[in-house]
Amino acid sequence: CRQALRSAPGAEVDFARAEREHQLYVGVLRGKLGLQVLELPADESLPDCVFVEDAAVVCEETALLTRPGAPSRRKEVEAMKRVLESLNLNIVEMVDENATLDGGDVLFTGREFFVGLSRRTNQRGAEILADIFKDYAVSTVPVHDSLHLKSFCSMAGPNLIAIGSSEAAQKALKTMQQMSDHRYDKLTVPDDAAANCIYLNIPSKGHVLLHRAPEEYPESAKVFEKLKDHMLIPIANTELEKVDGALTCCSVLINKSSEL
């Protein structure tokens, strides 16, 4: 609560409430959706370790262990490596000391990657990702006024980008549209933070979307409610948001059916 990095000073994190919100998040993935969930061990020396998304980018059978932009977070990758090794994935480590990459800057659309160039991710990090995932186009997107690319956007469906309404978010979307050969649908929500949602396509459940709760972002929640083909699951994230955490930050989704 005290040592986690934050881009701006703000209200103190209520630890008990943060824990309840996170348990609900895990409970939805495991209980409501029937996913197999591997929980990494907590590490009291790494206050940002709950944000596992930044430590790895997983696509198909390959896992790229990142080199987080904040030096204080680099040891988080070790626990992620041990867990991914247990899944028999093809693991690649980012060892170039000139490279930085946070998973929160990596948007995979299912067709291509967009990588945000931010305070945490640089051009060399994006180049290494492009070299590892050669089957996919990789485009870079300048990120201003936000911590990560996914601070204001995410995938909300197979061809649907959820995007915030701020000038910076809309400018980034325009860049993505210009860079891509593909035409994506967009879902614009009033609040940038609410544009970070988790889309899942689960055989037994269909289209599933975890999005921010109506009590947090009521106007954005109304926009999500228009997605009639989705199973919509509101999730509160009030406490982790105080230390720049979003819904996608707290998990790494791996499309693998093996028993864990």
N, C-alpha and C positions, 0 to 999 in steps of 0.2 A: 504493500500500500504506500509506503514512503519512498522506496528506492526505484520503483518502476519508472522508466523514461516517459516523459510526456512533453509534447510540443509546446504546451502553454500551461502556466500555473492555473490551478482551479480547485474545485471542491475535493475534500479528502475522500478516499475510497472507503466505503463501509465494507469491511472484509467479510463479515457474516453474510451480508446480502450478496456480495460478489460470489461467494461460495455457493449460495442457494441458486443463484442465476446460472452458474456454470453446471451445477448438478442437474438442473432442469434441461439444459442444453444437451448434456451427455445422455440424459434419460430419454429425450425425444429421439436421438439417433439410435440408441440401443433398444429401448422399449417400444416406442410408438412405431418406429420405422423398421425395426428388426435388423439393423446393421450390426456387424461385428465391430466392436470398439476396442482399440488398444490404447490404454492410458499410459502416458509416459510418467515416470516417477517425478514428483515435485522436487525442486532443488532450491533450498532457501538462499543459496548464494547467487541465484540467477532470478531476480525479481520479475523479469519479462518472459520467463520460460513457459507461461500458459499460452503464449502466442506462437504455437507450434508451426503455423503456416509459413513463417518467415525462414525456417530452417531447412526446408526441402521443397523441391518442385517435382511432383511425380506425374508421369504421363506414360500410359500403357505399362510396359515392364521396366521402365527406366526411372531411377530416382536420382536427381541432381541435388547433392548436399550443397547448400549455399554458403556464401561468406557474408554474413550480415553486415550491414553498413555501420552499425554501432559496435565498436570494439568490445563493449561490455557484454554483448550478446553472443559472441563467437563460440563460447563453450557450449551453448545450447545445442549445437549441431551434433555433439558427441552422443547424447542420449537418443537423438533422432536416428543417428547412424545405426546404433545397436538394434533399435526396433525394426528399421527397414531391412537390416540384414536377416532378421528372423523371418521375413516374408519372401526371402530369396529373390529380391529384385536386383536388377543390374544397377549397381551403385556407382556413381561418379562423384568424386570430390572436387570442389573448386579450390585449387591450391594457389592460384595466381594471386600474389599479394597486392597487385594493382587493381584487382576486381572486387567489387562489392555487389551483392544481390540479396534483396529481401523478397521472400515469396509473396508478400503483400503487394509487390509491384508487378506481379506476373498474372495476366489475365489470359487463360486458355479458353478459346471459344468452342473447341471441338474441331475447328478447322485450321486455326492458326494461333500464334501467341502475340499478344501485345505486352511490351515491357515498359513500365514507367521509369523514366530517368528522373530520379528524385534525390532528396538528401541522403537516401539509404542505398540507392542502386545507381551504378554508373555504366557508361558505354561498354567497358571491358566486361562487366558482368553479363550484360545483354548479349555480347558477342559469344561468350562461352556457352550461354544457354542455346543460342542459335546453332552452335557447333555440335552440341549434344543431341538436340532434337532436329536433326537434318530433314526429317520428313515433313516438317511444317514451316510455313513462312513465319518469320519473326520480325515485327516492326516495333520501333521505339517511339514512345510518346512522352514529351516533356511534361513533368508534373510540377505545378506551382501552387503554393498556398495550401498544400495538403501533404500529409506524411507519405502516403502511398497512392499508387494508381487506383487500387481497390478501396481507398477511403471514400470514393465517390462513384464507383461503378462496379458491376459484377454481372455474371450471366443470370438471367431470371427464367431462361427456357432454352431450348435447343438452338434457337436463332435469335434470341431476344436479349438485348443488353439493357440492364437497368442503369439509369444514369441520373445524377443529381441535377438540380436546376441552376446551380451557381454558374457564373460566367466561366470560371476555370474548368468546371466539369464539362460544360457544353463545348468549350474550345478543344478539350482533350478528345471528346467524342468526334468532333469534326476532323481532327487529325487522324483518328482511327478509321473513319469512313474514307478519307482520302488515300490512306495507306493500303486499304484492303481491296482485293478484287471482288469480294463478296458483299452483298447488300444485306445488312442486319436490320431487324426490326428494333425499335427502341421503346423503352418504357421510362418516361420521365417522371420522377417523383420530386416533390417540393424540397425535401431535405437531403443534402448530400450523404449524410451518415446512413440514412435509411436505404440508399441505393446499394449498400452492401448487404446482399442476401445470399442464401445458399440454395442453389437449384440441384435437385437430384432426380434421376429417372430410375425408379425402382420397379422391377418387373411386376411385382404383386400390387404396387400402389399407384403406378403411373407417374405423372408429373407432380413433384413435391417441391414446395418452396417454403423455406424458413425465412421469415422476415421480421423486422422490428415491430414491437408490440404497439397497438393503438394508443396506449396510455403514454408512450414515449413520443411517437410521431403520428398523431391522428390523421393529418392530411395525407401523408404518404401511405398509411395503412389503407385508406380509402381507394387509392390508386391500385394497390395490390389486389384488393377485393374484386377488381374488374376481371381478374384472370380466372375465368370460370372453369377452365380445364385443369387447373392446378388444385392439389390438396394444399391448402394454406395453413401454415403453423406459425402463429406469432410467438416470438421469443424476446424477452426483455434482456437488455444488455447495458443497463444504466451505469453500473459500477465500472466495468472494464472500459467503457467508453471514456471515462475520466482519464485513463492512461492510454488513450489512442487505440483501444481495442475495438474491433468490429466482429461481426458474426463469423466471417470466413477465417479470421485470424486464429481461431481456437481449434481448428481441425485441419487435417490433410486428408483429402478424400482419395481413396485408392480403389480402383475398379478391379478387384481380385476376389475370386470366389473360394480360395483355399481356406481350410479351417485354421483359425489362429490358435 
